């Protein structure tokens, strides 16, 4: 888990304490898995998620990022209820920049979500949060998980050719 040193100056420390991470409020809302063979982080959110639960969940996600440094992600949001605009902005402003700094490579995020949620998310992004030096977070939205896996494979192959 996180140490005080890691928690110190990051965005998560401002929203809840280290002790809060160990609460099991997320059992039904968040599933995390890193697939070593695919080198892919799978994130699945379900149901209604409060601001506090969202921040706790992203603390767990960051723990996985710091452990595995995944360049490929599949975020399944199909069954998650809509979150507040402020929470969406928090993810883009604080979480994604930290992910880029931790991974230190391009990160490809395939988001599986219903069509109605797509436009509201895209309208809130200005793009600066998705860059860190020469590294970018490239996000693409899908209706189906199979499409997202194909895209991630293509992106990984392209990124390796460029590197």
Secondary structure, 3 states (H helix, E strand, C coil): CCCHHHHCCCHHHHCCCHHHHHCCCCCCCEEEEEECCCCEEEEEEEECCCHHHHHHHHHHHHHHHHHHCCCEEEEEEEEECCCCHHHHHHHHHHHHHHHHHHHCCCEEEEEECCHHHHHHHHCCCCCHHHEECCEEEEEEEECCHHHHHHHHHHHHHHHHHHC
